[in-house]
Amino acid sequence: MDFSLLPWQAPTFSSQQASTSRAPQPCSAFLCSQASQDKGTSLGIRYCLDRQKERGWGWRSVQRISAYQEMIAVLPCTVIAAILFRRYFLMALISCLLWNTFGFSTAVDSKPNILLFLADDLGIGDVGCYGNNTIRTPNIDRLAREGVKLTQHIAAAPLCTPSRAAFLTGRYPIRSGMASSNQYRALQWNAGSGGLPANETTFARILQQQGYTTGLIGKWHQGVNCESFNDHCHHPLNHGFDYFYGMPFTLISNCQENKPPEMDVALQDRLWLYSQIIALAVLTLAAGRLTGLVSIRWKIIACFTLASCLFFISWYSSYGFVQRWNCILMRNHDITEQPMRLERTASIMLKEAVSFIKRNRHGPFLLFVSFLHVHTPLFTTVKFLGKSHHGLYGDNIEEMDWMVGKILDLLDKEGLKNHTFTYFASDHGGHLEAQDGSAQMGGWNGIYKGGKGMGGWEGGIRVPGIFRWPGVLPAGIVINEPTSLMDIFPTVVHLAGGILPQDRVIDGRNLMPLLQGRTQKSEHKFLFHYCGSYLHAVRWHQKDSGAVWKAHYVTPVFHPAGAGACYGKRICPCFGEGVTHHDPPLLFDLSRDPSESQPLSADTEPLFDTVIERIGRAIEEHRMTLTAVPQQLSSAQETRGAGMSTSE
């Protein structure tokens, strides 16, 4: 085990970091004895105890010593020293020596509780600590103020299902078959057979093996069944979670009454068209039969009539069908609401999260709070309606922030704040095309171009990333290095004392050295940005110069031109006529041009050819690590080669 990275060792800070935070200092036997000499026995022991309490040392012996502090103030120092030395001081001395010599820690500190918040479709420009001064997010901002904020935190995919698969496994979704080569880029139905394969290892499974109680509250969207309606092969409980309460699918407009349908609108249109065509044919044939113009048997007309009725019934029932079968809540393997009642969902999710923490406050626990906010249809409780300056979307964000605050307050109340590693992020960028008439229903991605569904542009993949662990991570620090949602997997596995799987490629990197200030550079050299299973862009972090280069091989065609989104469509496509291929690729230096507004060329950038050549070699090296796997996001479930050309 690498003790240099363990959480109880005081992190080192640069001079700049030292100005904003104070590194915890270890309380050793030497410190205790030296403090006794410098401050006198009473004040010295009190000083040492205070230092131990700051480190979260919860041994009963220290608490007993604390009870003697008032006695120490009045009794002769020599008598007290003898008593404490004989009964307690030796114990404290040995523990301090072990603490610093071997890296031992208390059970709570060696295996911290882990609390992960993941928002749905939240834009990086929607959060106060990332520059928004009109939407109120005081609790998310509080996390940033008390912890570390990442400014270049990157999702592995610009859509829910593949991004979350990468988050859970620490691997690009193309490795698990959770990246699609067709138009169905996310799971569409609870009844589908696709989902996160059983042979994929999630961080929840490893933490479960390390003695953690693991829970998931909220959105899953990684599939449910394989061969039958109740085999639950993709269910959270089969991927390392001990407890699940939430949606196996995701929120869609169909889940709310009086909202325009979002799922299979084209199918519904076809059913309506076919029913009308057949009905018209029936009327024509019946009229011809009655007038003698057409010689046809009534049985044939009756069959056409039946077909028309079947199409009409299918069209009519499809509206309620989607709501009943996709918009459900489950507790573990049992359905608790079908369809779900949106007006009470937020309060139930919060109640479940609070209950899980209370049940497992003695830890260690892993709680993954996967918000349904701020995905459309943006159902918001009455308490928050009209409270923001940004309509329903802003109201929904402020309600989510309130939920974050309630959970953080509970950690404070239960005395768990200093023993909990807390993380907040979004699964991808805001959905620019989400509109209801003139009202914007999707997020804002700040200065970054593009949004949800766009595999290469920063607006679709750059998300908030905030970490807090008082006493271990510095407070108020901002890190601009490239990081990934995939990094959560190796980071929490490291904190739990687990071992990463050795039989597969793990694309994430342990973030603790970077978060603690032990290193100033990200371990990521290249990050590959996929749209479905198509490679659209590559990021190169050139560590010797500090530059962050990004080459775009494929970009979506915006509609209207220059709009920055594909308005008129639900989402931008990944392939076909809706994309533009670039040869040579578009090149940007994100360290100087984060908004990707000034593409470079061989005429304007002397290193253009060198950078493009190096990124090209990285693509070939990356492709060599990919293997063919069954696709999970197509009805055919065919096996497709994962190493795909950037020009496909």
N, C-alpha and C positions, 0 to 999 in steps of 0.2 A: 504493500500500500504506500502511496506517495504522501507522506505526512506533510509535505510542504504545501499541499493544497487543502488540507483539512480545515474546517471552519473555526476551530478554536485557536488557531495560530493567528497572531495579530498580522493583518495585511500591511504591506508597505505602500506608501503613498508618494506620489510626486509632490514637489513643492507647491504646485498649483492646487492639487487635491487637498493638501494639508491645510490650505487656507479655508476650505469649506467644510472639512470634517476632521474628526479626531480619531486616530486609530486606537483601539482598545489595547491596553498594556497588560501583560500577564502578571498575575500575583504569585510570586514564587516565594520559597522559604527565605531566600535572601532578602527579598523586599519586606517580608514580615519582620524579620529580625532587625533589619536596618531601620525600618519605621519605628520599632520599639526603642531603639537607641536614640533616634533623632527626635522623637515626639514624646518619649516617655512610654511606659508600659501600657497605660490605659489608652492614650490617644493612638499609640502605634497599633495596638490590636484592633481598635475601632477602625483605623484607616484601612487595615488589611481586610477586615470584614466588609467594609464598604466596597472595596475593589472586587471582592469575591461576589458580592451581590450584583454588581454591575455586569459581571460575566454570567449571571444566571445560575450561580452555584446553589443548588437547593438542598444540600446535605443537612440532615437534622442536627448534626454536631455544630454546624455554624450557627444555626438558629438558637441552639442552647447557649452558645457563647454569647450571642447577642443579648440574651436575658441577663447575663452577668455584667453588662456594660455599666449599669448604674452602680452596682456594688464595687466595680473596679475604681470608680471615681473617689470612693471614700476609704477603702481598705488599703493597708500598706502594700506597696508595689511588690515587695519581696514575697509576701504571703500569697498574693494573687498569682504571681508568676509561677510559684511552686504548684499551686492548685491546678492552674490551667495547663502547665507543662505536663503534669502527671496524668490528667484526665482527658484533655482535649487538644492541647497544642501539638502534641506528638502526632495525633491523627491529622491535624491540619497541615503539619509540616510534611508528612509522608505524602498526603494527597497532592500538595503543591508540587513536590518533587516529581511525582508520577505524571502530573498534569503537563509539566514542562519538558521532562526528559523523554517520555514515551508518547506524548500526544494524547493521553487519555482524556476523556471528557465525560460529563454526565450523560445519561441515556437520552435526555431531551436534546442536548446540544449536538451529540454525535449523530442523532437521527431526528432532524427537525421535522415538525409538521410542514406539510407542503400544501399551499393554497394557490390554485391556478384559476384566474378569471380570463375567459375568452369571450369577447363580444362578437356579434354577428353582423358583418357588413359595415362596421364602423370606420369612417374615414379618419385619417391621421389629422386632418384639419378640423375635426369636430371636438377636440379635447382642449381644455383650457391650457394645460401645461405644454401643449404643442402649438400654442399661438392663437387659439380661439378665445376672444374676449367677450363673446355674446352668449354662448351656451355655457351654462353653469355646471361645472364638474368638480366641485370642491373636494370630493373624496378621492377621485382618481388623481387630482392634483396633489392631494396630501400624500399619496403613495410616492409620487415623484419627488416631493419635497423631502420625504424621509428616506429616500432610497436612491436608486440609480436609474436614469432615463437614457434609453437608447434612441438615437435619431436616425439610424440606418438599419432598422429591424425589418427583415424581409420575409414575406410568406413564400412558401414553396410553390404555391399555385394561386391563381386569382379567383378561385371558386371554392365553395364550402367543402364539398366532399373530398376532393383531392388535397386541399390544404390541411384539413383536419386529419386525414390519414397520415400525412407527413409529420404533423405535430405529434401525433400519438406514437409514431414508430421511429422518428428521427431519420427517415429515408424519403428520397424523392418519390412521389406517388407513382411514377412510371415503373419503379421497381416492384411494386405490389399489385400492379394491374389496376390501380385506382386513377389512371389517367386515360382519357378517352380519345379515340381517333375518329369519332363520329360527333353528331350534334348533341348527343346526350352526355353532357360533361359532368353531371352530378346525378346522384340517385334520384329517380323519378317517382318511385312507388314503394310503400312499405311491403307490398306483396311481391316485389321483385326478388330475384335470386342472387343479385350481386351484393357485394359488401367487402369489408376488410377481411382478407383471407385469414383462416385460422392459424396458418403457419407464420403470420406476422406477429412479432413480439412488441407489445406496447409497454410504455414506462409503467403503467398500472400493474401489469403482470409481474414485472421485476420487483417493484416496491411491495407488492403483495407477498412475494417470496422472501422479502427482507423483513417481514413482520408488520408491515403497514396495514391499517384498515383503509380500504380504498373506496371512494364514492364518486359518482357522477350525477350531478343535478343539472337538468336542462336538455340541450340539444345533443343528439348523437349523430345521425345522418351518415352512418357507416354500414347500414344494412341491418336486417333482422334474420331472415330465413334463407335456407339454401334449397332443399328438396321438398319440404312440406311447409304448411302454414304455421307449424309450431315447433320446428326443430331448433330455432333460435341460434343457429350456428354463428351468426355475426353479432349477436346480442352483446351489450357491454359486459354482462356477467361471464361471458365466454372469452373476454379479452382483458381479464385481470381486475375488474371492478367487483367489489363485494356488495355494493348497493347501487341501485340506479332508480332515479325518479325523473321522468321527463318525457320528451318527445323522441321516439325512435327515428322520426323523419325530421322535417323542418317546417317553420312557419311559411305559409303561402297565402295569397289573397283568398283562395277558396275556403280557408279556415274561418273567415269572418262573413257574416251575413251581409247581403247588399253590397258586396265588393265584386268588381269584374273578375271573372275567372282567370287564373294564371296557368293552371296545368291543362295541357292538351286542348288548348283553344282550337287548334287546327282540326283535331279529331271531332270536336263538337260541331264545328262548322260543316265538316263533311257529312256527319250524321244528319244534320238538319237539311243539307242540300239533297242527300239521297232520299230522305223521307218525302221531301217535296216533289222530287222528280217522279218517284214511284207513284205517289198519290195522284199527280197529274196524269200519269199513264193509265191508272185505274179509271179515273173519270172519263178519259178519252175512250178507252175500250168499252166501258159500260154504256156510254152514249152511243157508240157505234153499234153495239149489240142490240140496244133497244130500238134504234132506227133502222136496223137491218143493213147498215153500211158495212159492218164488219162481221164476219162469221167466226165466232170464237166461243168456246165453251165457258159457261159460268164458273166452272171449277178453276179454270186458269185465272179468271178475273179475281176470284176469291183468294188464290195464292198470292197474287200481286198485292191485294189489299192487306193480307197478313204481313207480307214483307214490309209494306209501308208502315204498318202499325209497329212492327218490331224496331225499325229504324227510329221512328218517332219516340217510342218508349226509351230506347237507348239514349237518344239525345236528351230527353227530359230528365232521365235518372242520372245522367253523367254528372250533373251539377251537384247533387247530393251525395253521389258515390264518392267523389274525391274527398269531400269533407269527412265522410264517415270512415273511410279507410286510411286516409293519410293524416288526418288531424286528430290524433289520439294521444293520451297520456298513459304511461305505464309506470308501475312500481315493480321493480325487478322483472319477473316474467308475466305479471298480471296486468291487464288493461284496467285502468281505473276510471277513465272518461272516454267515451266514444259517441259522438265527437266531443272534443274538449270545449270547455267554456272559457273563452278568452278573458272574460271580465274578472276571473279569479286566478288566472294562471300565474301572474307575477307574484301575488301574495303567497300562493302555494309553493312556488319555487324558493322564495325567500325563507319561508317556514321550514322547508325541507333542509335547506343548507344550514340554517341555525340549529335545527334538531340534530343533524349529523355531527356538527362540531361539539355540541353539548354531550352527545353520547360518547364521543371519542376524545374528550378533552384531555384524558391522561395519555393519549397518543402512543406511538406516532400515527398520524393519519395523513392521507392524501385526499384532498377534496378538489375536484375539477368542477367549477361552476361555469357551465357552458350556456351563456345567456341566449334567450330567444330574441332579445333586443339586439340590434335595431333593424331587424329584417322586416320587410313589408309583410303584413299590412299595417305594422306599427301600432298594434292595439295598445292603448295607454289607459290606465285607470283614471277615474274621474278626478282624483286628487291632483294629478299632474297635467290635465288637459288645459291648454291655454296658458301655461306657466312660462313657457320659453318665448323667445323672440323669433323662433324659426319654425313655427307651425307644429304639426304633429310629429315631424322628425325630431325637432329639438325637444319637444315634450318627452318623447320616448327615451332620448339620451339622458335627460335629467332624472327620469324615473330609474333608469339603470344605475346611474351614479348614486342615487339614494340607496339602492339595494346594496351596492358595494360598501357604502358607509355603514349600513346596519351590520354587515358581516364583520367589518373592521372593528366596529364598536364592541361586538361580541368578543373578539380576540382580546381587546383591552380588558373587558370585564372579567374574562376567565383567566387573565394573566398569561395569555399565550402569545402576545405580540412579539416578544423577544425570542420566542422559540418557534416562530413560523416563517418559513420562506414563502413570500407572497409575490405573485407575478400577474401582470395585467397586459393583455394584447387584444388584437382583433384578428379574425381568421384571414382577412384580405381587405382591400380598399373599399371605399364607398361605391354604391351603385348609382352611377350618374344617370342612367336611362330610366330609373324608377320615377315615374311621374304620374300624377292623377290630375289630368287637365293641365292647369297652369301651376299646380302645386308640386314642389320638389319633394319626393318621398325617399330619396336616397341621400347618401352622405357627401361630404366635401373633402377633397384630398389635398387641400392647401395649394402649395405652389407646384405640386407634382402632376404631370400630364397623365391622362387616362384614368381608368377606374376598374371596378369589378369586371372580371371576365377577360381582361387584357393581360396576356402573359408577360409582355415585355415592359410596357410603360410603368414608371414608378408609382403612379397613382393607384394601380391595381394591386401592387404587392408591398409597398412600403407602409408599415402599420405602426401604431404605438407599441412600445415595449418598455415596461417598467418593472423593476425588481426592488423588493424591500426585505431586509432582515436586520433589524437593529442590533448593533454590537458586532456584526460580522461584515455587513456591507456598509460602505460609507454613505452618508446622507448628502443629498443635494448635488450629486455628481452627474454630469452629462458625458456620454460616450458616443463618439461619431463614427466608430468603426463598423464595418459591415457584419451583421449577425443575422441569424435565421430563426424562425419558429422551430425548425428541426433541432436547434441547440438545446431545447428544453429537455429532450429525451436524455442525452448523456449527462446533462447538468443534474437533474434530479436523481438519476441512477447513481451518480457519484456521491451526492449528499446522503443517499440512503445506504451507502456502503455496498452497493451492488456491482456486478460485473457486466459490461456490455457484451452482447452476443458476438461470438467470434466466428460464426458461420455465415456472416452476411456483411455487406457494406453498410456502415452507419455514416450518413452524410452530415449529421450534426456534430457540434464540438462543445466540449465542456466550457461553460462561460465563467466559472468561478474565478479563475486567475484574472480575467479581464474585469469582472465586476468588482473584485477586491483591490484592483490596482496593482496586482503582482506582475502584470504585463500590460503594455500599452498598445499592443497590436492584436487584432483579431486573428484567429487561426485559419480563417477562410481565405484561401487564395483566389478561388473561382467559385462563383455561384451561377447555376444554370436555371434560366427562367423559361418554363414550359407553359404553353397554352394547350391544354389537353395533353396529348402525347407528342405534340409538335414543339420543337425547340425554337423559340422566338428570339431570345437574347441571352447574352452571357456577360457577367460582371467579373472584371479582373482587378483584384486589390493588389497593386504593385507596391509591395511593402518598402522597397528601398527608396522610392520617391514619395510615397504617401498618396499617389494618384489612385483614383478609382475609375477605371475605364469601363465603358459599357457598349457592346456592339449589338445592334439590332439587325437580325437577318430577315425577320418577318414582322410587319406591323399591320394592324387593322385599318381598313378604309373608313375614315370617319364620315358620318352623314349628319348634317351637311358638311361639306369640305371645311376643314379647319375648326370644327366644333369641339374636338377633343373627346367625342363619344359617338356612339352609333344610334342616334335618336331615330325613332321609328321602328327600332328593333328592341327586343327584350335585352339583348346582350350582343357584344361584338363577336364575330366568328373567329375561329382559329385557322381556317383553311378555305380553299376555294376562291371564288370571285370576290369574297369580302375581305381579302388580305392583299398586301403588296409585298413582293419579295425584293430584297435589296442585295445587289452585287456590284460593287463592294458594299458591305454592310454600313448602316448608319453608325457612326462612332461619336460618343459623348464622353467628356471628362466630368464625372459627377462631382468630383471634389471642387470644381470651378463652376459647373453648370448643373446643379441638382434638378432643375426644372426641365432639362433636356430640350432646350430651346435653340441651341446653336450646334448643329451637327458639324463635325470636323471633317477635313479631307486631307489628301496628301499635300495640297497647296497651303493649307493653313496650319497643319500639325506635322512637324518634322518626324515624329515617332509613329505616324499613321500606319505605315506598312509594317513596322516592327510589332506594333500592338495587335494588328489584325492577324499577323502570322502566328503570334504567340497564343492568341485566343483560339485560332483554328487548331493548333496542336492540342490545346486543352480539351477541345470538343472531341477530338479523336481519342484521347486518353480516357475521357469520361465515357464515351460510347463503348469502349472495351470492357467497362465494368458492368454493362447492362446485359441482362438475359431475358429471353422470351418468357412471358408469363401470361396466364389467362386474363383477358380483359374482364373487369367487373362492372363496367358501365355500359354494356351493350346487351341486347336481348339474346344475341347469338352466343355470347360468352366465348368467342373464338380466341385462340391463342395467336398473338401477334408479336413479331419481333420488336423488342423495345428500342433497339438502336436505330432511331429514325433519322433520316436526312433533315437538315435544317430547311431544305427547300421544298419539302413535301407539303 
